[in-house]
Amino acid sequence: MSDEQSLLLEAVIDAARAAGQVALRHFKSTMEVEQKHDGSPVTIADRGAERRAREWISSRFPDDGLAGEELGVERVEAPRRWIIDPIDGTKSFVHGVPLWGTLIAVCERDEVLAGAAYFPALDEMLGAARERGAWWNGTRCRVSQISSIEKATVLTTDHRFLQTPERQPGWRRLAARASIARDWGDCYGYLLVATGRAEVMLDGVLADWDAAALFPAIVEAGGVFTDCAGRPTPFGKSAVATNAQLAREARAALDVPYEAAS
């Protein structure tokens, strides 16, 4: 483990906490909810939290790039960039449901070096860095060892987001076999997989800021994270996160290709 890896892990955790605390001040308060061009909601809490994240990062890593869901891109030429989702699960947030999170990742080109997901309303922190492990509230966490879909908990954010014809039948097959199937997830579903409380989390449509911080958490916790084409990347605009035991079987049920790393 290098000193830089430790520094970056601490940094994403601290930045996520700082931004998440800004969002938390607005949670369960009356606020205007605007609709963005894609139909998703945005609030003063989203923008305020992202501003805080940008200030925190820029004051400590002034040469690094920034890319956030609400406030765009800065220093696009920088080889290292920070990816910010100030409130992942804004629909949950505006309805007073505490399963939303603040996500921050730091990447070198397309390799995620470290990521953190902070859940302010629950005071849960998930952080991970390459070769540094995954940590839940300061304790090392691991995916479960469940090896049967019939005993598994499977999750998706909203089955209506599985828009392509090949995704919906796969989810129905998987959910029908599973012990528990739920579809209120967002980033909290990935936390549940990384901490061994669920076995599969599926999202058919994702942006980079939805997935980048979660990728190292699943991998460092011993799980498998691919997009819906079977590629081990958080930048594939979709995600299937599983424990290692069910990596192949769950993807087969979902019609997602899978080749285990050699």
Buried (B, 14 or more C-beta within 10 A) or exposed (E): EEEEBEBBBBBBBBBBBBBBBBBBEBBEEEEEBEEEEEEEBBBBBBBBBBBBBBEBBBEEBEEBBBBBBBBEEBBEEBEBBBBBBBBBBBBBBBEEBBBBBBBBBBBBEEEBBBBBBBBBBEEBBBBBBBEBBBBBEEEEBBBBEBEEBEEBBBBBBBBEBBEEEEBBEBBBBBBEBBEEBBBBBBBBBBBBBBBBBBBBBBBBBBBBBBBBBBBBBBBBBBBBBBBBEBBBBBBBBBBBBBBBBBBBBBBBBBEBEBEEEE
